[in-house]
Amino acid sequence: MKKIMSINLKQLFSFSLISFCVISGTIDAQAGMLTTPGNVKEIKRLSIPVDSGKLKTVPLVKAGNSEGKPASPVINPADHRWLAYKGESLQSLIVRWAGYVGYQVVWDAPYDYPIKASFELTGNFPGVIKQLFDEFGDAERPMKIDIYNQQKLIHVGSL
């Protein structure tokens, strides 16, 4: 079994090496590459130029149904999953999530809170942010959050 796995790994490595060489513009076969399982064959050094000028651009086709109407989205944007990880700060969490949807964060609060346990929230970005800050509303030093959807901006300040 170990020998079979070893041969398969060698074949995979050889295939990856050849693929890399084809992409970079030449095929460079080295001696000692595997040709068939259990059969090592010496290959003479060979370089073959690849003409990338013959590649064609293929136009994209929009997805649709049989009636030619555009397909409806499979995932509802309101159902996004937002993950928070134990050990990160509230500020870094908000900045990370905001980056996923193109928002900027202005953090004017002079303090931050650590995330003490990993968790997941589901929903659209503004709704999840409001829900998250509602959870911190009973904190020693609560924060105020303003979400400006048109400007894609979140402002966090102290109360």
N, C-alpha and C positions, 0 to 999 in steps of 0.2 A: 504494500500500500504506500509506504514511504517513497519507494522508487517511482511509482506512478505519479504521485504528487510532485516529486522533483522534476520529472519529465514534463508534466503539464506546466509547471512554473517556468521552466526553461523555454517551452514553446510560447508561452504568454509573453515572456521577456523578449524573445526573438521577434515576435509579431509586433510588439510595441516599438522596438528599435527600428524595424523596417518601416513602420508607419511614420515614425518621426523623420526618418531619412527621406521618405517620399514627400512629406509635407515641406521639408526644408529645401527640396530641389534635386536631391540625388539619392540613389539607392546605393548603399555601401555595404556589401555583404562581407562579413569577416569569416575566416576559417573557424570551423568548430561549431557552426550553428546547426540546430536540429532540423532535419527535413521530415522525418516521420518518427512516431513514438518508438523509442528504443534503438533508433538507427541514426547515429551521428555520422555525418558525411562532411568531408572537408570541401569548402567552397572557395573557388579562386576569387581574389579581390576583383570587384567589378563596379564600375560607376556608370550610371545611366542618367543623363540629364532629363529633367521633366520640364516640359514647356507649359508654364502656368498661363500663357497667353491664350490658350485654347479653351479656358474655362468660360462657361456662359452664365450670365445672370438670368435667373428664372423669376418672372413676376410672381408676387404673392397673390393667392386666391383667397378672397374673404369666405369665411365659413357661412353656410346658410342651410336652409332646409330644402326639401324637394320643390317647394313653391318659389324658391329664389328669394325668400325673405331672410333678413339677417337672423342668425341664431341668437337666442336669448342667453344671457350669461348663466353659467352653471352654478357659480357661487354668488350668493347675495353679499354685496359689500358690507352690509350691516352685520354679517356673521363672522367677521375677522376675529382671529384668536390673538390675544396680546399676552405675551409671557414676561413675567418678572422673575428675577433670580435673586436668591438669598445672597446677601453681601453687597449688592450694588446699592447706590444711594437713590433716593427719590429723584433728585435732579438728573442723574445720569440715565435713569429709567425714562423720564419724560423726554429728555433730549434724544435718546435712542428711538423711542416710539415715534416722536415727531419727525425724525429723519426718514422713517419708512414712508411717510405720507407727504413729505415736502414742507412741513411746518418748521418755523424757527421758534426758539424758546428764549425769552428774556427772563432771567432769574434775578429778581431784585430782593428776594428774601435773604436776610443775613444768616440763615441757618438752613440745614438740610436734615433729612431723616434717613437712617439706614433701613433697607428692606430686610426684615428679620426672618422671612420665610418665602420660599418661591410660591408663586401663584399664577393663575391664568384668568383673564377677563375676556368676555366675548361681546362684540358690538362694534359700532363705528367709532372712529377715533375721538371726536369731541365728546360723545357719550361716555366712553371708557375713561377719559381724563376727568370728567365731572364726577363719575362714580369713584374713581381713585381718590380724588381730593375730598370727597364727602367722607371717606373712611378716615382721613386724617383730620377731620373737623373737630374731633374731641381731643386732639393732641394738646400738650402743654402750651405750645405756641402754634396755633392754627395759621394756615396760609390762605391767602386770597388768590383766586385764579380768574383770569379773563381770557376768553378764547375769541379770537377775531378770525372767523372762517374766510372772509373775503381776502384778507391779507395773509392768511395762513400763518398766524402768529399766536403764540401763547405767552401771556405775561403772568409771572408768579411773583407775588409780593407778600409782605407780612400784614396782618390785621392790626 
